[in-house]
């Protein structure tokens, strides 16, 4: 595997993403890297760096549609290291071409989304859940907020982002709530002495409303026209 990394674009906004490019098993694949740096707490459902904790980068890596590796955490860590990311981070993967991402801003909140919707459906399906991981299709959402959130508010933010994602998919013409492998990462500033920490991130709170709007816009922009 060889990696060819273009120079980073000028950093603009809270969530600048660096496009990555690599050749893997003869296939040209792409990625998006956010070098957040220190001072961020993130909550994520990602296979690499999931849970709640301080993180310094987020990688959204494209993989092949026939992805068969059984060590995605290690694979993502290798890709991040090849791109020059160091320290603890979050790694997401998708079969979608991440170059077609959506990026939205709203009064300080910012979101980037990629949308692979080849394998989609409703979360509450009648069929029994499978034990094996489904193929990577995946709607991946990364959100950055310039304020500190409590742990409870971070969980609330994930729920708000998920609601906004479903709303965006319906507005884009999809009859589904997402894919079996959707992932989300919400980044908030680490608390600093004397600064207020937000206790709420529901869709009618100040920052939750902004988060919902940027997720909706980013997912809507990333979603390809329904087949």
C-alpha positions, 0 to 999 in steps of 0.5 A: 500500500502506498499513500500520496497525500496532497498538501493541506488546504488553507484552514478555514472555519472550525472544521477544515478537512484535508483531502487524502488520496491513496492507492490500495490493492490497485484501487484509488481511494480517498479520505478526509482528515480533520486535524483538530489539535488539542483542546477537544472532547469527542463522542463517537460511535466510530470503530477507532476512538469511539466513546467519549474522550479527548481526541486530536484528529478525525479521519473519514476513510473511503474503503472498497465496496468489497471490503473484507478486512477483519481489523478495521481499527488497525487499518484506520490507525495505519491510514491515520499514521500514514497521513501524519496524524498523531495522538488519540483520534477518531477513525470512520470508514465508508464505501462512499467517495468522500470527495462528494461530502457535504459541509455546512456552517451555522453560527459557530457550529459546523458539520461534514457528512459523507453519504453512501446509501447503497445499503439502506433501510429503517432502523426498526426492521422486522428481521432479526439483527445480524451478528456479522458486520454488514458491508460498508455503505454508511452515512458518516457525520462529523460535527464541531461545536466551539463550546464545552458540553457535559457528558450528558449533553454530548449524548444528547448531541448524538441523538440530535444529529441522528434526528437531523440525519433522518430528516435530511434523508427524507427531504432528499427523497429517501424512504429510510432512516439510514444504513446499518453502519452509520457513524457519528462524531461530535466534537466540543471544546474541552472545558476551561476554567471559568467558561460555561459548560452547556448542559443541553444539546437537544434540537431546541437548545441553542447549540443543539438547534445549530447542530441540527441545522448543520447536520441536516444541510451537510447530509442533504448536500452529500446524499446522491439523488435516489436511484 
